[in-house]
C-alpha cells in the first residue's frame, strides 16, 4: 500500500498535467502561461507540483496576492517528496535484516 501512495505522489502531478493539457481549454491556458516548452518540461521533471499549481493559479495579471501561498504549498510538496525519498534510502541502508 505504501508503494501505491509513493507512485501516486510521484506520477500524480505529471498525470494531472497531461490530462489538463489534453483538454483544449487547459492547453490554451498552458500556452498562455509559458512562452516556450522548456520551462514546463523542466518543471515537470524537477518540480511537478509547483508547475501544476503555477498553471492553475496563473491568471490574467500573473501571480498576485494569495496565489503565492498556493505556490509555496506546492513547492513544499515537491521538497517533501524529495526528502521522503532520501529518508527512505537512508533507512533502508541502516536495515541489516535477519
Secondary structure, 3 states (H helix, E strand, C coil): CHHHHHHHHHHHHHHHHHHHHHCHHHHHHHHHHCCCHHHHHHHHHHCHHHHHHHHHHCECCECCCCHHHHHHHHHHHHHHHHHHHHHHHHHHHHCCCC
